[in-house]
Amino acid sequence: MALDKIKTDIIDDDAVTGAKIENNPTVAGNLTVTGTSTHTGAVTNSSTSQLTGAVTIGSDGTNWTLPTARSTEDNYVLAMANKNTGVVEWQQTLTAPAITGITGELNTYETPYSITATLADSSTAVSVISATTGLQAGQYISGAGIQAGTTIASVNTGASTLVLSQNTTASASGSLVAIKVQKLPGEKNGGTLSITGTDFGIDASEIDSIKIMKSDGTNPVTASSFGTPTGTGIPNIVFNGSETNYNTFPADTTFYIEVTKAGLVSNKKS
């Protein structure tokens, strides 16, 4: 081993302890360092170097530190765990998650959202309803011949009729109209979803966001919370209704869900 200059307290036949190498060393054989080695120039090594302690590269706020042992799992990569400290750790191979399935419902109170029915002239009676499943007193109802602010007063599921909170207009006499049913007064939007797929990881901190949106990516709404990823899915994804854009996301529009993990974006799945 040829060195231009070495400053050390102890040098023997087998080891270099506490060595400070100030210039450019060339190592022609095997080099084993068991203590701390600091060098400010280039190192040329034509054989094997074995470093048993932590290795830090760089200085003055730009340094970064390698791990002292190899990963205990397959398919792990070195990645910057903290840009402020420069610590590099073994992390699972960065692969974008893929969504294959969705379970759960949003806005269940709005099912059915669109129905047809026959209205009576200047009356609160509604008959020949195409579907009564899910209808309940207090829901807002709208359509041709129905006054603004009208709600359902009562529902008779057996007879497929209901009673409105106020009379219809004169133009509603005997007409079959399309009706839209809205939420209950004071009821919030929301619901809980779970997804299945691959490459979600097992660390919740790796999940940047989970969003629902339209197919073109508009009206994005970020989940309020979600359960711990299992690698093949994410459970209990909560949309509590207070998120921005949720009130502009129609209940009769198909929503798509998207997951971003460690900056990698999944497919959109409806």
Secondary structure, DSSP 8 states (H G I E B T S, - for coil): -B-S-EE-SEE-SS-EES-EE-S--EE-S-EEE-S--EESS--EESS-EEE-S-EEE--TT--EEE-SS--SSSSEEEEEEETTTTEEEEEE-----EEEEEEEEE-GGG-S-EEEEEE-TTSSEEE--S--TT--TT-BEEETT--TT-BEEEEETTTTEEEESS---GGGTT-EEEEEE---TT----EEEEEEEE---S-GGGEEEEEEE-TTS-S-EE-SB-----SSEEEEEEE-S-STTGGGS-TTS--EEEEEETTEE---B-
